[in-house]
Amino acid sequence: MKSPKILLTGAGGYVGSHVLQLFLEQDMPCVVLDDLSKGHRQALPSTIPFFEANIDNEKVLDELFESFTISGVLHFAGFIEVGESVNDPLKYYNNNVVSAIPLLEKCRTFQVPWIVFSSSAAVYGEPKTAPIREDAPHSPTNPYGMTKWIFEEMLRTYETLHGVRSISLRYFNAAGAYPK
């Protein structure tokens, strides 16, 4: 019997590495998928199963999902620089939206029950009121925010059609450092 694990994508990055540290402290069984294009290998302990690949790598996804029973996904893999997204929008659409489709398909195929998505408050654009309510209109002002919103919409579709539940975390600028 394969042991259940939570899949963390992008755990070599800032937010993902902090979540991974909390999981390790709580003895939460997890596995990591990260291409390390923006993350850091030293953030990933050698005791954690690690697959170095992009989230669209079908061969690696097959190996990962066949090796472990994935009980849920925390998806932190994504490009996050607003300025870069304005200068190279297709890079962001490809990485943050198109490349995530194979991951969603594996979740559907292997009946993963839930995904937590690292989204952004950038989906709101320039809000009319503060504080921003969760149901405020979405009006992204840059490709980064738009790609986060599009992926949230894809998650809603997957929940409706395939039962893969999801929640999107729409935070502003994450700051601070893990005490250790």
KETORMAR-291535 format. One line per field, with one value per residue: residue number from 1; chain; x, y, z of N, C-alpha, C in turn. Coordinates in nm, 3 decimals. Last residue first. Layout:
<pts>
resi = [NUM  ...]
chain = [A  ...]
n.c1 = [X  ...]
n.c2 = [Y  ...]
n.c3 = [Z  ...]
ca.c1 = [X  ...]
ca.c2 = [Y  ...]
ca.c3 = [Z  ...]
c.c1 = [X  ...]
c.c2 = [Y  ...]
c.c3 = [Z  ...]
</pts>
This chain:
<pts>
resi = [180  179  178  177  176  175  174  173  172  171  170  169  168  167  166  165  164  163  162  161  160  159  158  157  156  155  154  153  152  151  150  149  148  147  146  145  144  143  142  141  140  139  138  137  136  135  134  133  132  131  130  129  128  127  126  125  124  123  122  121  120  119  118  117  116  115  114  113  112  111  110  109  108  107  106  105  104  103  102  101  100  99  98  97  96  95  94  93  92  91  90  89  88  87  86  85  84  83  82  81  80  79  78  77  76  75  74  73  72  71  70  69  68  67  66  65  64  63  62  61  60  59  58  57  56  55  54  53  52  51  50  49  48  47  46  45  44  43  42  41  40  39  38  37  36  35  34  33  32  31  30  29  28  27  26  25  24  23  22  21  20  19  18  17  16  15  14  13  12  11  10  9  8  7  6  5  4  3  2  1]
chain = [A  A  A  A  A  A  A  A  A  A  A  A  A  A  A  A  A  A  A  A  A  A  A  A  A  A  A  A  A  A  A  A  A  A  A  A  A  A  A  A  A  A  A  A  A  A  A  A  A  A  A  A  A  A  A  A  A  A  A  A  A  A  A  A  A  A  A  A  A  A  A  A  A  A  A  A  A  A  A  A  A  A  A  A  A  A  A  A  A  A  A  A  A  A  A  A  A  A  A  A  A  A  A  A  A  A  A  A  A  A  A  A  A  A  A  A  A  A  A  A  A  A  A  A  A  A  A  A  A  A  A  A  A  A  A  A  A  A  A  A  A  A  A  A  A  A  A  A  A  A  A  A  A  A  A  A  A  A  A  A  A  A  A  A  A  A  A  A  A  A  A  A  A  A  A  A  A  A  A  A]
n.c1 = [1.397  1.187  1.141  1.066  0.872  0.584  0.386  0.163  -0.152  -0.339  -0.558  -0.576  -0.845  -0.937  -1.129  -1.205  -1.291  -1.518  -1.544  -1.700  -1.655  -1.374  -1.296  -1.399  -1.238  -0.988  -1.026  -1.040  -0.775  -0.650  -0.740  -0.615  -0.346  -0.338  -0.397  -0.170  0.020  -0.074  -0.272  -0.501  -0.807  -1.069  -1.341  -1.525  -1.534  -1.559  -1.381  -1.322  -1.071  -1.155  -1.190  -1.304  -1.226  -0.902  -0.738  -0.722  -0.786  -0.570  -0.381  -0.387  -0.340  -0.278  -0.200  -0.452  -0.506  -0.721  -0.852  -0.859  -0.755  -0.790  -0.624  -0.748  -0.735  -0.462  -0.387  -0.506  -0.355  -0.107  -0.167  -0.217  -0.002  0.086  -0.116  -0.070  0.190  0.336  0.185  0.142  0.414  0.505  0.334  0.428  0.676  0.624  0.437  0.582  0.779  0.616  0.527  0.633  0.577  0.507  0.464  0.376  0.213  -0.042  -0.087  -0.310  -0.373  -0.291  -0.155  0.028  0.310  0.376  0.204  0.266  0.539  0.517  0.350  0.517  0.725  0.583  0.479  0.542  0.428  0.569  0.915  1.123  1.242  1.095  1.166  1.081  1.289  1.544  1.677  1.474  1.497  1.644  1.842  1.722  1.489  1.307  1.286  1.339  1.284  1.070  0.923  0.741  0.759  0.549  0.480  0.323  0.395  0.521  0.529  0.766  0.700  0.510  0.674  0.838  0.645  0.587  0.833  0.844  0.627  0.715  0.969  1.044  1.039  0.784  0.638  0.384  0.342  0.115  0.097  0.050  0.001  0.193  0.061  0.085]
n.c2 = [2.960  3.142  3.252  3.594  3.837  3.850  3.869  4.100  3.945  3.647  3.442  3.112  2.917  2.578  2.304  1.963  1.795  1.723  1.770  2.001  2.175  2.168  2.259  2.522  2.625  2.610  2.803  3.028  3.032  3.085  3.348  3.476  3.447  3.587  3.847  3.910  3.907  4.105  4.353  4.412  4.232  4.240  4.112  4.262  4.087  3.876  3.937  4.289  4.495  4.758  4.953  4.976  4.928  4.794  4.726  4.375  4.127  3.965  4.035  3.870  3.538  3.196  2.895  2.664  2.342  2.087  1.751  1.475  1.307  1.108  1.080  1.251  1.502  1.535  1.531  1.773  1.957  1.916  2.001  2.283  2.443  2.553  2.753  2.926  2.997  2.964  3.107  3.355  3.432  3.449  3.642  3.888  4.044  4.284  4.206  4.021  4.179  4.317  4.104  3.787  3.515  3.189  2.898  2.668  2.604  2.416  2.136  1.867  1.540  1.282  1.065  0.797  0.760  0.665  0.781  1.049  1.041  0.941  1.139  1.365  1.290  1.291  1.555  1.845  2.069  2.156  2.070  1.900  1.696  1.572  1.429  1.330  1.454  1.457  1.679  1.975  2.254  2.477  2.421  2.477  2.729  2.872  2.925  2.677  2.437  2.283  2.062  1.881  1.676  1.531  1.447  1.403  1.603  1.673  1.935  2.017  1.982  2.186  2.409  2.380  2.414  2.685  2.791  2.711  2.854  3.120  3.096  2.768  2.501  2.419  2.386  2.183  1.925  1.676  1.464  1.109  0.774  0.499  0.218  -0.119]
n.c3 = [1.204  1.153  0.823  0.772  0.586  0.371  0.080  -0.032  -0.004  -0.091  -0.137  -0.192  -0.281  -0.277  -0.405  -0.500  -0.765  -0.908  -1.179  -1.233  -1.012  -0.991  -1.240  -1.222  -1.020  -1.150  -1.347  -1.183  -1.092  -1.337  -1.379  -1.160  -1.229  -1.466  -1.376  -1.225  -1.444  -1.625  -1.447  -1.315  -1.263  -1.123  -0.959  -0.690  -0.374  -0.201  0.003  0.027  0.135  0.369  0.078  -0.265  -0.525  -0.615  -0.884  -0.873  -0.774  -0.810  -0.626  -0.415  -0.540  -0.470  -0.425  -0.358  -0.265  -0.364  -0.307  -0.377  -0.660  -0.861  -1.071  -1.259  -1.125  -1.096  -1.362  -1.442  -1.298  -1.427  -1.691  -1.632  -1.580  -1.815  -1.853  -1.614  -1.554  -1.802  -1.998  -1.880  -1.847  -2.107  -2.209  -2.095  -2.023  -1.895  -1.706  -1.560  -1.448  -1.264  -1.093  -1.041  -1.014  -1.142  -0.940  -0.710  -0.505  -0.412  -0.244  -0.267  -0.126  -0.129  -0.346  -0.301  -0.518  -0.769  -0.947  -0.921  -1.013  -1.276  -1.390  -1.362  -1.534  -1.777  -1.796  -1.666  -1.560  -1.344  -1.395  -1.154  -0.933  -0.657  -0.346  -0.022  0.235  0.332  0.247  0.240  0.054  0.032  -0.148  -0.393  -0.442  -0.724  -0.987  -1.088  -0.965  -1.018  -0.789  -0.567  -0.278  -0.031  0.314  0.621  0.892  1.132  1.194  1.081  0.811  0.778  0.813  0.587  0.383  0.420  0.339  0.075  -0.038  -0.020  -0.183  -0.325  -0.313  -0.363  -0.599  -0.462  -0.249  -0.178  0.093  0.081  0.189  0.074  -0.091  0.000]
ca.c1 = [1.515  1.281  1.122  1.153  0.921  0.709  0.430  0.305  -0.073  -0.266  -0.533  -0.526  -0.739  -0.944  -1.013  -1.232  -1.164  -1.519  -1.472  -1.705  -1.790  -1.458  -1.259  -1.450  -1.383  -1.013  -1.006  -1.158  -0.884  -0.631  -0.775  -0.761  -0.395  -0.310  -0.489  -0.300  0.035  -0.081  -0.147  -0.444  -0.661  -1.031  -1.208  -1.506  -1.512  -1.648  -1.352  -1.400  -1.123  -1.080  -1.100  -1.319  -1.299  -1.035  -0.747  -0.681  -0.883  -0.689  -0.373  -0.483  -0.289  -0.321  -0.137  -0.380  -0.494  -0.604  -0.846  -0.982  -0.706  -0.894  -0.590  -0.727  -0.864  -0.548  -0.342  -0.551  -0.499  -0.121  -0.134  -0.324  -0.072  0.167  -0.104  -0.199  0.091  0.376  0.230  0.027  0.326  0.579  0.317  0.302  0.672  0.723  0.401  0.460  0.818  0.687  0.434  0.683  0.508  0.584  0.413  0.462  0.287  0.020  -0.067  -0.204  -0.406  -0.415  -0.158  -0.113  0.250  0.459  0.202  0.132  0.503  0.599  0.308  0.387  0.751  0.656  0.389  0.621  0.370  0.440  0.803  1.060  1.284  1.095  1.173  1.086  1.160  1.454  1.701  1.553  1.430  1.521  1.878  1.736  1.625  1.325  1.280  1.368  1.389  1.175  0.970  0.765  0.779  0.639  0.468  0.391  0.299  0.534  0.407  0.751  0.803  0.472  0.565  0.897  0.715  0.483  0.784  0.945  0.627  0.599  0.953  1.024  1.170  0.824  0.706  0.454  0.371  0.208  0.049  0.134  -0.052  0.161  0.137  0.000]
ca.c2 = [2.873  3.165  3.143  3.480  3.772  3.904  3.789  4.069  4.055  3.736  3.570  3.206  3.005  2.708  2.394  2.085  1.833  1.708  1.651  1.886  2.149  2.129  2.124  2.430  2.619  2.529  2.663  2.989  3.016  2.954  3.242  3.471  3.392  3.442  3.779  3.899  3.823  3.963  4.306  4.520  4.239  4.329  4.080  4.232  4.209  3.879  3.824  4.170  4.423  4.642  4.881  4.992  5.052  4.785  4.845  4.498  4.236  3.933  4.103  3.980  3.671  3.298  3.020  2.740  2.477  2.167  1.896  1.543  1.390  1.140  1.006  1.109  1.442  1.539  1.421  1.647  1.942  1.891  1.860  2.193  2.384  2.447  2.637  2.870  3.001  2.899  2.970  3.274  3.414  3.366  3.503  3.826  3.914  4.281  4.312  3.977  4.081  4.387  4.185  3.923  3.610  3.312  3.001  2.687  2.729  2.460  2.278  1.945  1.680  1.310  1.208  0.832  0.803  0.626  0.635  1.006  1.090  0.873  0.999  1.360  1.303  1.172  1.439  1.733  2.018  2.091  2.163  1.914  1.822  1.555  1.549  1.291  1.465  1.353  1.555  1.874  2.123  2.489  2.414  2.337  2.697  2.824  3.042  2.793  2.521  2.286  2.198  1.894  1.806  1.512  1.526  1.336  1.584  1.537  1.863  2.027  1.898  2.046  2.383  2.374  2.287  2.585  2.814  2.660  2.708  3.076  3.164  2.912  2.562  2.427  2.513  2.230  2.068  1.726  1.589  1.227  0.903  0.590  0.342  0.000]
ca.c3 = [1.203  1.264  0.918  0.752  0.707  0.425  0.194  -0.029  -0.062  -0.002  -0.205  -0.093  -0.330  -0.211  -0.400  -0.425  -0.701  -0.763  -1.137  -1.323  -1.063  -0.878  -1.200  -1.323  -1.001  -1.031  -1.386  -1.260  -0.996  -1.274  -1.475  -1.170  -1.102  -1.468  -1.466  -1.160  -1.325  -1.660  -1.508  -1.396  -1.261  -1.231  -1.009  -0.832  -0.452  -0.318  -0.086  0.060  0.019  0.325  0.166  -0.121  -0.498  -0.555  -0.798  -0.941  -0.755  -0.890  -0.755  -0.410  -0.509  -0.565  -0.385  -0.460  -0.211  -0.399  -0.288  -0.334  -0.549  -0.763  -0.949  -1.289  -1.165  -0.977  -1.275  -1.501  -1.272  -1.283  -1.663  -1.677  -1.465  -1.754  -1.944  -1.658  -1.447  -1.676  -2.020  -1.920  -1.731  -2.012  -2.252  -2.052  -2.093  -2.002  -1.801  -1.630  -1.548  -1.371  -1.171  -1.053  -0.927  -1.149  -1.030  -0.828  -0.491  -0.538  -0.216  -0.331  -0.149  -0.056  -0.316  -0.297  -0.392  -0.655  -0.936  -0.883  -0.881  -1.177  -1.386  -1.294  -1.390  -1.733  -1.786  -1.712  -1.685  -1.318  -1.404  -1.286  -0.994  -0.801  -0.430  -0.163  0.167  0.383  0.173  0.313  0.052  0.112  -0.006  -0.352  -0.396  -0.588  -0.898  -1.172  -0.908  -1.121  -0.814  -0.711  -0.341  -0.143  0.192  0.510  0.784  1.078  1.233  1.227  0.872  0.760  0.908  0.721  0.398  0.445  0.476  0.168  -0.033  0.058  -0.054  -0.327  -0.302  -0.222  -0.574  -0.582  -0.249  -0.279  0.036  0.100  0.142  0.184  -0.099  0.000]
c.c1 = [1.602  1.407  1.227  1.124  1.009  0.748  0.564  0.340  0.073  -0.194  -0.464  -0.486  -0.703  -0.824  -1.044  -1.107  -1.188  -1.388  -1.465  -1.647  -1.795  -1.598  -1.342  -1.419  -1.447  -1.163  -1.032  -1.146  -1.012  -0.737  -0.760  -0.806  -0.547  -0.356  -0.465  -0.401  -0.100  -0.063  -0.159  -0.312  -0.608  -0.879  -1.179  -1.360  -1.490  -1.637  -1.436  -1.369  -1.198  -1.148  -1.169  -1.212  -1.312  -1.094  -0.887  -0.679  -0.847  -0.793  -0.493  -0.480  -0.404  -0.264  -0.169  -0.327  -0.403  -0.614  -0.712  -0.973  -0.823  -0.840  -0.681  -0.704  -0.848  -0.683  -0.426  -0.507  -0.551  -0.268  -0.144  -0.288  -0.180  0.098  -0.027  -0.178  -0.043  0.262  0.260  0.069  0.203  0.490  0.392  0.286  0.546  0.719  0.496  0.415  0.696  0.728  0.504  0.596  0.549  0.506  0.506  0.398  0.373  0.079  0.017  -0.204  -0.286  -0.459  -0.294  -0.119  0.099  0.394  0.281  0.119  0.367  0.559  0.386  0.337  0.621  0.680  0.460  0.542  0.444  0.371  0.673  0.954  1.232  1.129  1.182  1.073  1.173  1.318  1.610  1.565  1.516  1.450  1.756  1.766  1.629  1.468  1.306  1.365  1.427  1.293  1.077  0.803  0.804  0.644  0.574  0.370  0.372  0.428  0.409  0.632  0.792  0.572  0.518  0.790  0.776  0.547  0.676  0.904  0.726  0.600  0.837  0.995  1.164  0.967  0.753  0.518  0.445  0.220  0.157  0.063  0.041  0.108  0.095  0.089]
c.c2 = [2.902  3.080  3.154  3.376  3.655  3.829  3.844  3.991  4.013  3.844  3.667  3.334  3.105  2.789  2.517  2.173  1.967  1.738  1.632  1.757  2.019  2.091  2.077  2.285  2.521  2.516  2.571  2.843  2.970  2.930  3.105  3.360  3.377  3.377  3.628  3.824  3.802  3.870  4.157  4.480  4.346  4.344  4.169  4.204  4.173  4.009  3.826  4.059  4.299  4.574  4.868  4.914  5.080  4.922  4.847  4.614  4.362  4.045  4.069  4.060  3.770  3.432  3.125  2.871  2.552  2.301  1.955  1.695  1.476  1.209  1.040  1.026  1.292  1.475  1.417  1.527  1.810  1.871  1.824  2.045  2.285  2.379  2.523  2.742  2.939  2.889  2.900  3.128  3.330  3.334  3.406  3.680  3.838  4.153  4.309  4.079  4.034  4.294  4.252  4.005  3.756  3.422  3.120  2.789  2.759  2.601  2.331  2.087  1.750  1.455  1.240  0.978  0.820  0.657  0.587  0.854  1.035  0.912  0.923  1.216  1.300  1.176  1.314  1.604  1.896  2.042  2.086  2.021  1.827  1.690  1.511  1.415  1.415  1.351  1.441  1.745  2.019  2.355  2.431  2.327  2.554  2.784  3.002  2.922  2.639  2.373  2.192  2.040  1.791  1.644  1.486  1.411  1.517  1.505  1.716  1.947  1.900  1.954  2.239  2.347  2.274  2.448  2.713  2.682  2.651  2.924  3.109  2.967  2.714  2.478  2.529  2.364  2.102  1.878  1.639  1.348  1.018  0.722  0.433  0.125]
c.c3 = [1.084  1.259  1.028  0.860  0.672  0.552  0.241  0.098  -0.055  -0.080  -0.110  -0.164  -0.222  -0.261  -0.317  -0.420  -0.632  -0.694  -0.985  -1.265  -1.144  -0.926  -1.080  -1.284  -1.100  -1.003  -1.268  -1.307  -1.067  -1.167  -1.410  -1.265  -1.107  -1.338  -1.466  -1.246  -1.257  -1.540  -1.538  -1.462  -1.356  -1.234  -1.129  -0.867  -0.598  -0.399  -0.212  -0.041  0.069  0.206  0.302  -0.046  -0.348  -0.523  -0.736  -0.843  -0.833  -0.879  -0.845  -0.539  -0.498  -0.521  -0.491  -0.403  -0.308  -0.326  -0.332  -0.324  -0.504  -0.638  -0.832  -1.163  -1.183  -1.007  -1.148  -1.418  -1.325  -1.247  -1.515  -1.656  -1.506  -1.637  -1.877  -1.738  -1.485  -1.576  -1.888  -1.939  -1.765  -1.892  -2.162  -2.092  -2.053  -2.085  -1.921  -1.733  -1.628  -1.484  -1.289  -1.148  -0.945  -1.081  -1.031  -0.921  -0.613  -0.524  -0.331  -0.277  -0.209  -0.071  -0.255  -0.255  -0.408  -0.521  -0.816  -0.875  -0.836  -1.035  -1.279  -1.282  -1.311  -1.582  -1.732  -1.689  -1.739  -1.444  -1.384  -1.278  -1.137  -0.863  -0.576  -0.251  0.024  0.313  0.219  0.233  0.123  0.126  0.085  -0.203  -0.344  -0.560  -0.753  -1.092  -0.997  -1.079  -0.922  -0.736  -0.490  -0.218  0.090  0.379  0.667  0.974  1.186  1.277  1.024  0.828  0.899  0.828  0.537  0.464  0.512  0.313  0.066  0.073  0.029  -0.189  -0.302  -0.204  -0.431  -0.549  -0.376  -0.265  -0.059  0.041  0.175  0.130  0.016  0.000]
</pts>
